[in-house]
Amino acid sequence: MSVRVRRIYEPPEPGDGLRVLVDRLWPRGLSKEAARVDEWPKALTPSTELRTWYHAGEGSFEEFAERYEAELAEPEAAALLDRLRASAAEGTVTLLTASRAPGENHASVLARLLRSGSR
């Protein structure tokens, strides 16, 4: 299983495979043509409430990850997660985000869940 996390602002690479934008909002200053996004499943992104809470500095990354995982257990998100996991079993899936914090963001939580096979 191959799951990668990259910034959306980095140029696409041949090894990216399926390119999936995992941010709720479209990244500023980037055209859809330049981004070359294959999928944008908004139900897999953190809710507006969770994003606002975390970016306000009200909790730790660990607590954010727990709350995000709970959101991903909801039926629509869980079905999309299963579909992405199946895609990753067949080839590379690259999760794209505008986040500048590579190890502590929602994309890293999502990648970990995809790799582990758990929800």
Phi and psi restraints in degrees (value plus and minus 20) as a CYANA .aco file:
   2 SER   PHI    -143.6  -103.6
   2 SER   PSI      91.2   131.2
   3 VAL   PHI    -144.6  -104.6
   3 VAL   PSI     106.3   146.3
   4 ARG   PHI    -139.2   -99.2
   4 ARG   PSI     135.3   175.3
   5 VAL   PHI    -143.3  -103.3
   5 VAL   PSI     107.3   147.3
   6 ARG   PHI    -158.3  -118.3
   6 ARG   PSI     136.5   176.5
   7 ARG   PHI     -95.0   -55.0
   7 ARG   PSI     118.8   158.8
   8 ILE   PHI     -82.5   -42.5
   8 ILE   PSI     -44.8    -4.8
   9 TYR   PHI     -99.1   -59.1
   9 TYR   PSI     -31.5     8.5
  10 GLU   PHI     -96.7   -56.7
  10 GLU   PSI     123.6   163.6
  11 PRO   PHI     -82.8   -42.8
  11 PRO   PSI     123.8   163.8
  12 PRO   PHI     -78.3   -38.3
  12 PRO   PSI     126.7   166.7
  13 GLU   PHI    -140.0  -100.0
  13 GLU   PSI     132.0   172.0
  14 PRO   PHI     -77.3   -37.3
  14 PRO   PSI     -50.5   -10.5
  15 GLY   PHI    -104.5   -64.5
  15 GLY   PSI     -14.0    26.0
  16 ASP   PHI     -87.8   -47.8
  16 ASP   PSI     -47.4    -7.4
  17 GLY   PHI      45.0    85.0
  17 GLY   PSI    -154.9  -114.9
  18 LEU   PHI     -94.4   -54.4
  18 LEU   PSI      99.3   139.3
  19 ARG   PHI    -118.2   -78.2
  19 ARG   PSI      97.3   137.3
  20 VAL   PHI    -142.0  -102.0
  20 VAL   PSI      97.0   137.0
  21 LEU   PHI     -97.9   -57.9
  21 LEU   PSI     104.4   144.4
  22 VAL   PHI    -134.2   -94.2
  22 VAL   PSI       2.8    42.8
  23 ASP   PHI    -121.9   -81.9
  23 ASP   PSI     124.8   164.8
  24 ARG   PHI     -91.0   -51.0
  24 ARG   PSI     -53.7   -13.7
  25 LEU   PHI    -124.6   -84.6
  25 LEU   PSI     125.3   165.3
  26 TRP   PHI     -87.7   -47.7
  26 TRP   PSI     116.2   156.2
  27 PRO   PHI     -84.3   -44.3
  27 PRO   PSI     118.3   158.3
  28 ARG   PHI     -83.7   -43.7
  28 ARG   PSI     120.8   160.8
  29 GLY   PHI      50.9    90.9
  29 GLY   PSI      -5.8    34.2
  30 LEU   PHI    -141.9  -101.9
  30 LEU   PSI     105.7   145.7
  31 SER   PHI     -98.1   -58.1
  31 SER   PSI     136.1   176.1
  32 LYS   PHI     -85.3   -45.3
  32 LYS   PSI     -52.4   -12.4
  33 GLU   PHI     -86.5   -46.5
  33 GLU   PSI     -63.7   -23.7
  34 ALA   PHI     -89.0   -49.0
  34 ALA   PSI     -52.4   -12.4
  35 ALA   PHI     -93.0   -53.0
  35 ALA   PSI     -51.3   -11.3
  36 ARG   PHI      28.3    68.3
  36 ARG   PSI      35.4    75.4
  37 VAL   PHI    -107.9   -67.9
  37 VAL   PSI     111.4   151.4
  38 ASP   PHI    -107.2   -67.2
  38 ASP   PSI     -56.2   -16.2
  39 GLU   PHI    -162.2  -122.2
  39 GLU   PSI     131.5   171.5
  40 TRP   PHI    -160.4  -120.4
  40 TRP   PSI      54.5    94.5
  41 PRO   PHI    -101.3   -61.3
  41 PRO   PSI      72.7   112.7
  42 LYS   PHI     -82.5   -42.5
  42 LYS   PSI     -43.2    -3.2
  43 ALA   PHI     -89.7   -49.7
  43 ALA   PSI     -33.6     6.4
  44 LEU   PHI    -111.1   -71.1
  44 LEU   PSI     -25.2    14.8
  45 THR   PHI    -109.0   -69.0
  45 THR   PSI     133.8   173.8
  46 PRO   PHI     -81.1   -41.1
  46 PRO   PSI     126.0   166.0
  47 SER   PHI     -82.6   -42.6
  47 SER   PSI     138.9   178.9
  48 THR   PHI     -78.2   -38.2
  48 THR   PSI     -61.2   -21.2
  49 GLU   PHI     -82.0   -42.0
  49 GLU   PSI     -64.1   -24.1
  50 LEU   PHI     -86.9   -46.9
  50 LEU   PSI     -63.2   -23.2
  51 ARG   PHI     -81.0   -41.0
  51 ARG   PSI     -65.6   -25.6
  52 THR   PHI     -81.7   -41.7
  52 THR   PSI     -65.4   -25.4
  53 TRP   PHI     -79.0   -39.0
  53 TRP   PSI     -68.8   -28.8
  54 TYR   PHI     -87.4   -47.4
  54 TYR   PSI     -64.3   -24.3
  55 HIS   PHI     -90.8   -50.8
  55 HIS   PSI     -37.0     3.0
  56 ALA   PHI     -99.0   -59.0
  56 ALA   PSI     -26.6    13.4
  57 GLY   PHI      58.0    98.0
  57 GLY   PSI       3.7    43.7
  58 GLU   PHI    -103.7   -63.7
  58 GLU   PSI     -31.1     8.9
  59 GLY   PHI    -171.1  -131.1
  59 GLY   PSI     151.2   191.2
  60 SER   PHI    -102.5   -62.5
  60 SER   PSI     145.4   185.4
  61 PHE   PHI     -82.7   -42.7
  61 PHE   PSI     -57.6   -17.6
  62 GLU   PHI     -80.9   -40.9
  62 GLU   PSI     -62.4   -22.4
  63 GLU   PHI     -88.3   -48.3
  63 GLU   PSI     -59.3   -19.3
  64 PHE   PHI     -78.5   -38.5
  64 PHE   PSI     -67.3   -27.3
  65 ALA   PHI     -79.8   -39.8
  65 ALA   PSI     -61.6   -21.6
  66 GLU   PHI     -83.0   -43.0
  66 GLU   PSI     -64.8   -24.8
  67 ARG   PHI     -86.7   -46.7
  67 ARG   PSI     -58.4   -18.4
  68 TYR   PHI     -86.1   -46.1
  68 TYR   PSI     -62.5   -22.5
  69 GLU   PHI     -80.6   -40.6
  69 GLU   PSI     -57.1   -17.1
  70 ALA   PHI     -83.5   -43.5
  70 ALA   PSI     -60.6   -20.6
  71 GLU   PHI     -83.8   -43.8
  71 GLU   PSI     -57.5   -17.5
  72 LEU   PHI     -91.8   -51.8
  72 LEU   PSI     -32.9     7.1
  73 ALA   PHI    -103.0   -63.0
  73 ALA   PSI     -31.2     8.8
  74 GLU   PHI     -83.4   -43.4
  74 GLU   PSI     128.5   168.5
  75 PRO   PHI     -71.3   -31.3
  75 PRO   PSI     -68.7   -28.7
  76 GLU   PHI     -84.4   -44.4
  76 GLU   PSI     -65.5   -25.5
  77 ALA   PHI     -86.1   -46.1
  77 ALA   PSI     -60.4   -20.4
  78 ALA   PHI     -82.6   -42.6
  78 ALA   PSI     -59.7   -19.7
  79 ALA   PHI     -85.2   -45.2
  79 ALA   PSI     -62.0   -22.0
  80 LEU   PHI     -86.2   -46.2
  80 LEU   PSI     -58.3   -18.3
  81 LEU   PHI     -82.1   -42.1
  81 LEU   PSI     -63.6   -23.6
  82 ASP   PHI     -82.2   -42.2
  82 ASP   PSI     -60.4   -20.4
  83 ARG   PHI     -85.9   -45.9
  83 ARG   PSI     -61.6   -21.6
  84 LEU   PHI     -85.9   -45.9
  84 LEU   PSI     -57.9   -17.9
  85 ARG   PHI     -81.9   -41.9
  85 ARG   PSI     -60.7   -20.7
  86 ALA   PHI     -85.1   -45.1
  86 ALA   PSI     -60.5   -20.5
  87 SER   PHI     -82.9   -42.9
  87 SER   PSI     -60.2   -20.2
  88 ALA   PHI     -88.0   -48.0
  88 ALA   PSI     -48.3    -8.3
  89 ALA   PHI     -90.2   -50.2
  89 ALA   PSI     -44.7    -4.7
  90 GLU   PHI    -114.4   -74.4
  90 GLU   PSI     -40.6    -0.6
  91 GLY   PHI    -198.5  -158.5
  91 GLY   PSI    -195.1  -155.1
  92 THR   PHI     -92.5   -52.5
  92 THR   PSI     117.7   157.7
  93 VAL   PHI    -141.3  -101.3
  93 VAL   PSI     106.5   146.5
  94 THR   PHI    -131.5   -91.5
  94 THR   PSI      98.8   138.8
  95 LEU   PHI    -107.7   -67.7
  95 LEU   PSI     105.0   145.0
  96 LEU   PHI    -127.9   -87.9
  96 LEU   PSI     114.4   154.4
  97 THR   PHI    -165.9  -125.9
  97 THR   PSI     133.8   173.8
  98 ALA   PHI    -107.5   -67.5
  98 ALA   PSI     -27.0    13.0
  99 SER   PHI     -77.9   -37.9
  99 SER   PSI     121.2   161.2
 100 ARG   PHI    -115.0   -75.0
 100 ARG   PSI     -24.2    15.8
 101 ALA   PHI    -123.7   -83.7
 101 ALA   PSI      69.4   109.4
 102 PRO   PHI     -80.3   -40.3
 102 PRO   PSI     -55.4   -15.4
 103 GLY   PHI    -113.5   -73.5
 103 GLY   PSI     -37.8     2.2
 104 GLU   PHI    -146.3  -106.3
 104 GLU   PSI      48.8    88.8
 105 ASN   PHI    -166.3  -126.3
 105 ASN   PSI     152.3   192.3
 106 HIS   PHI     -82.8   -42.8
 106 HIS   PSI     -52.1   -12.1
 107 ALA   PHI     -84.9   -44.9
 107 ALA   PSI     -56.1   -16.1
 108 SER   PHI     -88.4   -48.4
 108 SER   PSI     -56.2   -16.2
 109 VAL   PHI     -85.2   -45.2
 109 VAL   PSI     -66.7   -26.7
 110 LEU   PHI     -81.2   -41.2
 110 LEU   PSI     -64.3   -24.3
 111 ALA   PHI     -81.3   -41.3
 111 ALA   PSI     -62.7   -22.7
 112 ARG   PHI     -81.3   -41.3
 112 ARG   PSI     -63.7   -23.7
 113 LEU   PHI     -84.7   -44.7
 113 LEU   PSI     -59.8   -19.8
 114 LEU   PHI     -84.4   -44.4
 114 LEU   PSI     -63.5   -23.5
 115 ARG   PHI     -87.8   -47.8
 115 ARG   PSI     -55.6   -15.6
 116 SER   PHI    -101.7   -61.7
 116 SER   PSI     -41.8    -1.8
 117 GLY   PHI      62.0   102.0
 117 GLY   PSI     -14.7    25.3
 118 SER   PHI    -125.7   -85.7
 118 SER   PSI     150.3   190.3
